[in-house]
């Protein structure tokens, strides 16, 4: 129960500040106004009872009350100030009386769960619409079923942004322009009727309108601007209208009810992430599960930018001509080709993938994850492999136990190179490998009789680093050696490695496996930064030093084990979170240097038994 001494109230009945920590608060009778920021940043408050004598709720009065769930505003309240309930992220229900005459700017901003109940007549009061020279600058009403008055030509930038109570909007004939983010994050908006007079809809106009299910575009619209419908997870589109010529970046990102998409012949440009199924503002997590199954591109001339479509989605089928496929971003083409050769029919016309693989067979066949003799046979009819490439692929297929594909490749080797011993163990002895062979794969330096790998030059995604080159031991992976090699999936390091250099594997975003050799002593700064798929091993007791950002932005939700009692973990004092990003738990040896350091900066630490 609230204590009277927790309320700071002046002689005029104005509640200046609440200082208590109760979850259920009853404001005393006699209070006439809840002053600006009176409850701001109260993280305990769940429910508040406002007495009938209150006439004003001030600016930011309940802002950042994260646990607040329900507010009943009593009859008699005349005004609610700017940002009054901003970022009350658990607020579920708000009841407003018809006595309210004025509502400030975005009083429920970021209250994404809130249901706001109010008398219907409040939605379209004349004073809710601030209009200057034919432009609707701001809507200050509570929302509901809104009919914008006639005589307006422009709906201004952010004029309805975060109007949580808005459920539908009718835009009058005569409006020509809908401004940037005009209806952004109106999370309960379900329908928007757009008249034929509208010829410009600007960036993010309906972004994050999660409930929007209907928004017909007039024929006067030829360009869908950036993020116009991004985050509209219930928007049911299929065929893009024939009058559309350009679809900009993020235009339909996370439109998750979409199953079959048709891009008409007239479209000449589809921007990056236009139909992506991840939201960058949620760190790559999904808001809902994408249902997209097929994409049909009817024309040949549309430029398709990077990640315009969710090309990595399981089971996605793209129907297009070979000419249209060549207009895709090169990295997306590679992803689709790999998925095709691995049996996930992402291209309806398999000959497109076969023709592309035949140009770089070694690169693509190394990415096979299944025994696919039909595809391999078609590729080998067109491909030109060197003897070295053939041997390495045979070794790879033997390891993967791809018997049918292995036999096809073995026959290819026999026909082309006359080999009779191809059935023998094809594992290459690194001590006997020629200098020329390793120079094709690595740039390296020999210093004081030891080899340091300076740069990986190949496209092969499964990498075996040799223990010896030119008869000398390989002891270090140098600075930037594999940096940005975002197709690599597996790296096997020999036990001779003692140092992994600065940014050595930074940005290897597809790398799943990379062992930490037994003789490893130092991992320099940023060595494994942004290795978001790395299924990293334990950090053994022999490791003496781990540099700043060495493990920055590595996989979420992984447990990390540090066995070294004397391992020094170098953490940037100004930003300790650069060490690792939001890990579930960190395991250390009790009393170790890692234990003391991580405990000081309040990481979640558990102990290795």
Order of alpha helices (4+ residues) and beta strands (2+ residues): beta-beta-beta-beta-beta-beta-beta-beta-beta-beta-beta-beta-beta-beta-beta-beta-beta-beta-beta-beta-beta-beta-beta-beta-beta-beta-alpha-alpha-alpha-alpha-alpha-alpha-alpha-alpha-beta-beta-beta-beta-beta-beta-beta-beta-beta-beta-beta-beta-beta-alpha-beta
